[in-house]
Amino acid sequence: MANYSQTDTTAGWQDYVTLGKPKVVLMMLLCVLVGMFLAVPTPLDIPLEVFVGAMAGIGLVATSAAAVNHIADIHIDARMARTRTRPLVLGRINVQQAVLFSAVTGLTGMTLLVTFTNPLTAFLNLVSWIGYGFVYTFLLKHRTPQNIVIGGLFGAAPPLFGWTAITNNIGGEGLILVMIIFAWTPPHFWALALDRKQDYQAARVPMLPVTHGEEYTKRFILLYTLLLVAISLLPFAIGMSGPTYLLGALLLGIRFLQLAVRLLRGYENSAAATFRYSINYLALLFGLLLLDHYLIADRPIEPFVLEQYL
């Protein structure tokens, strides 16, 4: 991506790509794929029009929400080193253009979802768009240090989108995938917040390290990592996956816990190391689920019914 000067205000297509946060959207779509692939015996069982419509629709709705986030955070972005070159901050795209971009991508995405997937998936995307674009961005992010915890629920939904796009129902398996990302989000983002604490202080964003201190944040990173490891075992507990996944999930979780303990003990650069590992952890954990589902497990796919455990 090119670097632009403050005086160059001619918008290019690269600026609109940046406005949609493509790296975040790509990660979301990978989580959507996990939900899709776990819902069918083989990937070939996914209808092509459903696959294309869901991926394009969900991606466009997420792009729309990302643009809303840019609009809401323009003044904060100007104070942070990693965000001060965003197109809205530099004036390469104005607020009206960003609103139009968000509206077009969002409405197009919703149309694709209703047309090629199902109304349930479209509705869940609408709820997530409202939750991330408005509830989190406008209400939570700047008012409470629990912004990541509460807002993380909206960001945890992509695997469920993939599941509902195929099954047209909110299954227990899809909800467990949501729970995994929900528990993963706090240690992931709080580790980043520890590493970028000065940026958040300068931008006056009430992230946990800013409001409650580093030691408090480190303890909660460890607590949420313990919760994450416990939740990551649920796929095996309900018969969704087998011993291969169980072994891999335990090994990945032990490493995450090790890093969280090192962070608590004050090892140098441990916040950055924990943040980097958290990204790899989620990718490897979902990869294990798919590996177990397709290559190793030899058992029929039976829907998880919550009532049988109550």
N, C-alpha and C positions, 0 to 999 in steps of 0.2 A: 504494500500500500504506500503510495507516495506521501511525502511530507509536504505540507502546504504552509505558506506563510500567512500571517494574520491579515495581510492586505489583499490576498487573493480570495475573492468571494465568488468565483465561478464554480458552480456545482458540477461534478462529474458523476458518472455511474458508480465510481468507487465510493463516493460519499454516501450514496443510498445503500450500497452494500454494507458499509460500516454502520449505518443507522439501524439496520436489521440484526446486528450482532450475530454474524454468520457462524462463528465458532460455538456460541451458546446454542443456536438453533440446530447445528449439526449434532451436538452432543444429545440434545433432546430427541432428534430423529433416530439416533442410534438406540436410545432407550425405547422408542416406539417400536423399532424393529424387534427388539427382544420380546416385547409383549405380543407382537404378531406371531413370531416364530414359535413361541411357547404355546400358542393357542391352537396349533395345527400339528398333525402327525409329521408332515414334511413341508418345506417351503413351497413346493409345487402345488400344494392344496390351497394356496392363497390366490383368489381370482385377481387377474392382472389389473382390472379396472379398480378394484378395491384397494390394491396395493398402491397404485399410482395416485389415485384420488386421495387416499388417506395421507400418504407421505407429503404430497404437494399441499393439501389443505391444512394439515397440522403445521407444516413448515411456514406457510404464509400467515396463519393466525399467530404463531410465535413471533414471526418477524414484525407483525403489527404491534404486538405487546412490547417488543423491544424498542420500537420507535417511540411509543408512549413513555417508556422509561427514560429515553434520551431527552424527551421534551421536559419531563418533570425534573430531571437532574441537571439541567443546563448550568445552573449557577454553582452547584456542587462540583460538577465536572471541571469547571474553570479553575477550581482551587486545588485539584488533585493532579499530581505529576503524570499518572498513567492515563488520565482521561482528558487532559487539557487540549489535546489536538483533535478531539472529536468534531465532526462537521458542524454541528449546531453551535459549539463553543466558538469556532473560528468564523462563524457567519457564512459558511459556504452553503448551508441550507437554513432557511428561516423556519420559524415555528409553523407558519401556515403551510409551507411545503411538506414539513414533517407530518402534520396532522393529515393532510391529503394522502400522503404515502401510507400512513397507518390505516386510514379508512379503506383505501383501495385494496391493500394486501389482506386486511382483515375480512372484508366482505367477500373478496374472491375466495379466500380460504374456506370460509363458512359455506359458501355456495358449493364448492367442490365436495366438502364433507357431507352435506345434505344430499347431494346428487349421487355420489359414488360410494359412500359408506353407509351411514345410517344416522337418524336424528339424535340418538343417544350420544354418539361420538361427537357430533356437532355441538350438542348442548354442553357436554363436559368441557369442550374446548372454549366455549363461550364463558363458562364459569371460571375457568382457569385464566382467560384473558382479563376478565374483570378483577379477579383476585390478584394477579400479578401487576397488571397495568394500573389499577386504581387502589385497591385495598392495601397491597404491599407498598407500592411506589409512593402514593400520596399520603397514606395514613400511618403505616407502620414504620417505614424505613427511617423517618426523621423524628419519630416520637417515642420509640421504645427500644431498649437493647435486646428485646426478644424478637426483633423484626425478622431475623433469619429463621427462628423456630416457627413462628406463626406463618410467615410468608412462605416457608419451605414446603408447606402442604401443597401450594399451587404449583411449585416447581417440581414436585414429586410425581405429578400425574402422567407424564408421557408414556410409561409402560402400560398404564391402564387404558390410554387412548388406543394403543396398538391392540390390546386385548379386546376392547369393545368393538373396534373396527371389524374384527373377524367374527366375534361371537355374538355381538349385539346384546350383551348382558354384562353386568358388573360382577365378575366372579371373584371368589376368595383368592384365587391365585393372582389375579391382577391387583387386588388390594394389598397382598403381601409384597409385591414388587414396589408399590407405592410406599409402604411402610419402610422398606429398605432404604429408599432414597430419602425419605423424610428423616430417618435417624442419621443418615450419612451427611446431610446438609450442614448441621451445626459444627461438627468437628472440621469439615472441609472449609467452610467460610470463616470460622473463628480462627483457624490456623492462618488463613490469609490475612485476616484483620490484625492478628498479632504481628505479622511480618510487615504490614503496611499501616501500622498504628498512627504514625505521624500524619499520613495522608488523611485518614479519617478524622483525626483531631483538627487538622486545618480546614477540612470541609464541614466540620461540626455535625458529623453523622454519629448518632449514639450507638456505635458498635460496642459490644460487651467489654473489650479491652479498654476502651476510652472511658466508659461509665463506671465500671467496677474493678478495673485494674487487671494486670496480666496474670497474677497468680490465681485469681478467681476464675478467669477465663480458662486457664490451663486445667483447673480441676473439673470444670464443666465439659471440656473437650474429652477428658478421660471418661467421665460418666456417660456421655453420649456415645463414645466409642464402645463401651461395655454394652450399652443398649443395642447398638448396631450389630455387634457380634451375636448377641442373643437372637435378634430378629432374623439375621441371616441364616439361622438354622431352621427357621420355620418351613421353608420349602421341603426339607427332608422330613420334618415332623408330620406334615400332612400328606406325605407320599407324592409330592409334586416332583421330587428329585431323589436320587439314590445316594449310595455311599461315596461315590466319586466326588459328587458335589459337596457332600458333608466334609470329607477330608480336606478338599481345597478351600472351602469356606473357613474351616478352623485355622488352617495355616495362614491364610490371608488376614484373618481377624487377629491372630496372635501377633503378626508383624505390625498391624495397625496399633494394637495395644502397646507394643514395645515402643513405638514412636511416641505415643501419647504419654507414656511414663517418662521417656527421655525429655520430652517437652516440659513436663511438670518439674523435673529435676534441674532444668535450666541449661541443658546442653546447647552449645553454640550452633546456630543455624537450624535448630530443631523445628521451628515453626515453618520455615520454607520446606524442609524435608517432609514434614507431616502433610502439608498442603499438596506437594507433588505426589506423594504416595496415595493420598486419598483419591486422586483422579485415576491412577492405575488400579487401585483397589476396586473401584466400581466397575471399570471395564473388565477386569479379570473375573470378578464375581459373576457378572452377567454372562461372560463367556463360558464359565463353568456350567452355569444353568443350561445353556444351549448345548454344550458338549454332552452333558449328561442326558439331556432330552433326546438328542438325535443319534448319538453314536454309541452310547453305552447302555442306557436304560432299555430294558426289554419288558415293558409293562403297558397295559392299556391306559389310555388317557381317560381318567374318571374325574368329572367335575367335583371340586371341593364344595361341600355343603356345610355351612357354618353350624346349622342346627344340630348336626350329629355330634358336635363337640360341646354342646351346651347342656 
